[in-house]
Amino acid sequence: MTLAMPIQRQVKLIGKLHPWYAEWLAQLGLHSHVQNIAELPFVTAEVLERGYYALPSRTEPGLSVYRTSGTSSGKRKAIYYSEPDDERYIDAKMASFREWLGSDLKSVRRALADMGTGHAASTAVTIFEKMGFEADALSFSSPIEEHIARLDSFKPDLLYTMPSILDGIAAAAATPSAFGIKKIIVVGEIATLEWQANMAERFGIRRGDILDTYGSIEIGAIAAYSHALGKYVLSDGLFAEAVPAEQIDPGFAPLQDNEGVLVLTSFVRSMFPAIRFVTYDVVRDFETIMVDGVPKQTFRCISKRIGAELKHGEKISLYDIEEVVNRFVHDAELRVRISGNKLAVHIKSKSLDEALMEIIRQAIEVKIPEIGEMIQNRILSGIVVTKAADDEQLERGAVKAKKIYF
């Protein structure tokens, strides 16, 4: 696709702020006057390790830095935001939240952020205060009892959290609807429609009162789910591509016909080289549609992640696993683990029994043929579905808990 002047300006800007990127393009025989975005190379994890993450710490004034999981060298990733980057991110989130709330905006007075430690968490209170709400934040690392107590005392109209934390709150609370929460925004993990419907029922709200947002520490705000459209809608300032996996890396197996790896180019990020940045998230039914006369890029869901960090996970769809589990048990918290050669689905649910566990195991194999194929090829030795004890605390990662555990 030809974007001409916008992509030329962005390539020049990124090349100026990240000289290694300009040098890399020059080595490939490319220049900043490139007319077609498809001519530019993919910014993969390997490219970022060699360039962005390998550099000494930046010292320009006004930068904020967020550190995430390590690189292959053992060095933690440092991802930078300039003040304009942060301002654009905050503006994008505010616009998304306001559009979703619509006429219900006036009914929200207090908002509580109960999240991780990344970029979304650090900006949440600022976003809500700018929207005119009384805002507070709670650390995700606090015991679940503290989360319950704060919800009881603060009584937020809006809760901004991660799906895994919401799972924990719903499981620990005697009656989740008693909190009086009117709206819930989730970020950071896969949230299937079935899971959203179950959560809405437990908190006594409509499914449309839950907003699932999708973002990353590298890009910022990426998309939000529209219940009216039944799709995730890309944020303004982004250009997305859904690329066959083998174009990213010949070692990746082909995806389903309606799937592609999400590749993003940001025209609002400066301190990260987000030009054909490979997210490694696989999206389904990617298309551009007209919304109120404006073309919008959309996709139906994120089905899985590919890449070395997930090992066997490139063939395992967390979306499909959670969809199957929530079809049979409506109060489920789950963690997926690969231990040795076994795929283990560990479920915490008051309604789960031995018969249901076997039904779920079989349903996962039917739902995800790739898993059955891996078992057949002895890549995985089988699926194990286990039940967590009622008082068991399921493990959580520092930021993203709904992932493949190894």
N, C-alpha and C positions, 0 to 999 in steps of 0.2 A: 504494500500500500504506500502511496506517495503522500508524504506530509510536508515535503519541501521546506519552506522557511521555518516552521516550528521545530522540526528535527535538526535543521542546520544550526539554529540558535542554541538548542540544548546540547548538541555535540560540542560546539565551541565553548559553552559554559563549563561543561563537565571536563573537557580537556584542559581548560585553564585552572580549574580548582583541583583537578586530579591529573597531574602531568603524565603519570604512568599510562593513563587511558589514551591520551593523545599519542604517546610513543608507541603503544600497542597497535593503534589504528595505522600509524605510519609503517610499522613493520609488516602489516597486512596489505599495504599499498592503498589504504583508504585515506580520505581527507575529510575535513569538516564540511565540505560543500556537497556531501552525499545527498542525493535527491530521494532515494527510496529507502525506507527504514529496513526493508528486507535485505539490503546490501550490508548492513551492519552485523557484527558478530554477536553471538549470545554471550552475556555476562553470566558465566556459570560459577559454581562454587570454587572450582579450581582456579578460574581467572581471578576471582576475588582474593583467594589465598595468596596468589603470587603478587597481586598488586595492592588492593585496598588494605587487607588485614596485615600485610607484611611490613607496612611502613611504620616509622616511629610515631609516637603519639602526637596528635595535632595540638598546637598551642595557640591558635588564633583566639582572640577574645570573643566572648559571647557564645561559645560552643557548648552544647550539652552532649554528654557521651553516655551510651547505654552498652553494657557488656552482656554478652550472651555466650552460648556454648562454645567450647574451644575448637580450634582448627586442628588439622592433622599434626601440626607441629607442637601442639600442646598449649599454644598461646590463645588466650581468650579473645573473642571477636570484640572489637570496639567499633561501634556504629555511631556516627556523629550527626547532630542536627544543628543547623545555624538558627539564629533567632527568627529569620523569615521562614525557615522550614517549619519550626514549631508553630509560628503564627498561622501558616497555611493549613497545617494539620488541625489545629484547634478550630479554625474557621470551617474546615470540611466536616469535622465531627458535629459542630453546632448546627450546621445546615442540615445534615442528615437527621439528627435527633429532632430538630424543629419540624422538618417535613413529615417525619413519622408521627410525632405527637399531634400535629395539626391542631384541631380545636380543643384537644385534651391538654394542651400546654398549660392552660390556666389552672388546671386541677392539680398540677404538680408544684409543691412548695418545698419539699425536702428531698434530697437525693443522697444516697449513700453509695460510695465506691468500695467494693469488697473484692479486691483483685490481687494480681501478682505484683511484680516489682519492675516491670518494663515501662516502655514509653506510654502506653495507654493508661497505666496506673498513675504515672507521675503527672499526667496532664488532666486527669479526670476532675479533680476538685476545681481547677481553673475553668474548665469547660462549663461545669454546672453553675459556678458563681457568675460567670459571664452571661449565662442564660437566666439569671435572676433567682436561682434556687438557693436555699440554705443547704450547704454541702458539707459532707464529712467523709472520711476514708477510714477503712479498717484493714489491717495487714492480713494477707492470706495465711500467714504463718501462725496466726493466733489459734488457740484451741477452739474447736467448734462451739464450745459453750459460750465463748466470748462473742462469736458471731451472732448466736441466738440472743444473747443478752443485749447486744448493741441494737439489733433489729427491734427488740421489745422496747428499749428506752428511746431510741431516736425516731422510730416509727416513720421510715422513709416512704414517700409516695412512689419513688423510683429507685430501683436497685440496679446497679451496674456491676456485673460480676463475670466470672468464668463459669462455663457449664459444670465443671467438676466441683466447684465450690457450691454452686446452686444445688447440685446433687446432694452434697453433704448437709447443707442446711435443711433441705426437704426431708432427708432421712432422720435428722436429729430432732426436728421440731415435731411436737405432738400434733399440731394442726397448722400447717404452713399458711393456710388462708387467714389465720388469726392475726398475722402481722399487718394486714391491711395494705399490702403493697399493691399499687395500681398498675405499675408498668415495670418491666424487666428488660434490661439490655444486656446481652451476653457478647463476649469477645474472646478470641484466643484459642478456641477448640471447636471441633466439629459439633454441630447441633442439628441433628436431623429433624424433619418436620414431625415425626412421631414423638421424638423426645420433647420437642417444644409443646406439642399438644398435651402430653402427660404432665409436664411442668405447669402449664397453664391451668389444668384441671386441679392440680394439688394446691396451687396458690389462689384458686378461686377467681381467675381472670380469663379473658378470652385468648386464643392463640395469637390473635393480632396484637395483643398487648405485650408480646415478647418480640423484641427486635434483635435479630442475629446479625452481628456485624463481623466483617472479615478484614483483617489487616495484618501487617507484619512490621517488625521493628525496622526493617530495611526501607520499606516503602511508606509506611504510615497507614492511613485509611485507604482501603482497597475497594470494598463493596459492602452493601447492606441488603438484607433480604426484603423484598416487597411481597407482602401477602396478597396484594391486589393482582400482581403480575405472576406470582408463583415462581419468581426468579430472583437471583442476586443481581443487583444493578451496580455497575462499576462507578466509582467516584469520578467527579469531574477532574480534569487535569491528568488523567491516565489514558494511555492507549494500550489495549490488551491484544494478545494473540493466543490462540490455542494451537499448539504446535505438536506434531507427532513426536512421540518420545524418542524414536530413533534418530530424529534430526538433532536432538540435544546431545545424545550419546549413542553411537551405534550399538553399544552393549545393552541398551534398554530394549526390553521386549515391546512389540507393538501393543497399543492400547485398543480398547473397543472403538468401533466406528464413530460413536458419538462422543468420544473423549479426546482431550488434548492437554498437554502441559501448559499451564498458564505462564505466559511471558509478558512482562510489564515494562512499559516505558513511561516514566513520570516526567511531566513538564512543570512540576511544582517542587521537586526535590533538587537540592544543589549539593549537599555534603555527602551524598551517596551516588555512585554511578549507575543510576537506574535507567539505563538504556538497553532494552532487550534483556532485562534482568530475569533470570530463570527462577521461578518460585519453587519449582519441583512439586507444586500442587497440581493434581489432575482434576480438571473440571469437565462436567458433562453438559452437552447441548448448548455450547457457546454460540451466540448469535447476536447480531445487531438488530434491534427493533425500534420502532418509533413510539415515543412516549410524549404525548401532548405536542406532537409535531417536531420533537427533537430526537435525533438518533441516539440510542443508548446501547452500550455493550452489556450483555447479560449472559448468565449461565444458570443452569438449574441447581447444581450442587457441586461441592468438592467431594470427590469420591475416595481419594487416597493421596498419598505422597509417594514419590519415587526418589531414588538416590541412595548413595552409599550409607548415609546416616541411619536409614531404616533397615539395612541389610535385607532380610526376606520381605520387608514391608512393601517393596515395590509391587508385590503381587497381592497384597492384603488390603482390602477396603475397609477402613474403620467405619465409614458411613454405612456400608451394607451390614456390617456386624451389629452396629447399634440399632439399625432399623429392624433387624431380625429379633434381637433381644426385646426391644420395646413392643414388638408385636405380641409377645406372649406374657411379659410382665411389665406393669405400668409404673412400678416404683423402683426401677433398677438403677443402681450405680454399677459401673463396670470398668474393669481394667483389662487390657489385652497384653499378654506377655508371651514372648518367645523364649522358652527355656530349653536349651539344647536344641532338639529338632521338633519340639512340640509347640503348637499354638494353644495357649491357655487363655480361656475367657473366664475371668473371675467376676462373679456377680453378687452384689449385695441386694437382697430383696426379701421382703417378708412373705411374698406369695410364691417363692420358688421352691419346688420340690424335686425329687429324683426324676419323676416322669417328665416334668417340664425341661429339666436339664438335658435329657436325652433328645427331646423334641427340638430344642434349640440347637444342639450339636448337629443334628441332621439337617436342620433348616439352613444353618450357616454353610454347610457343604453344598447344598442345592443352590443357595443364593449366590455363592461365589465359586464358580467352577474352577477358577485358578487355584483355590485352596485344595480342592479335590485333586487337581492335577499335581500339585506339589506333594501331596501325600502319596499319590501314585508313583511319583518320581523319587520318592524317599528324601525330598528336600525337607519336608515336614513328616514326622512320624504319626501325626494324628492331631485331632482337636480334642482338647479336654475342657469341659465346662464344669466349673466348681462353684460352690456357694460359700460366700463369706459369712462369718459369724455376725450376729446382730450388732455386737459391740465392736466389730473390727473396723479400724480406720484404714481405708484404702490409701496406698501410697500416692503422693502427689509430687510432680516435678516442680521446679522453682517457678515456672511460668505456665508451661503447657502440660497438662496432665493427661489429656486424652490422646495418647500416642501409643506406639508399639514399645513395650518395655522389653529389655534384653537382660 
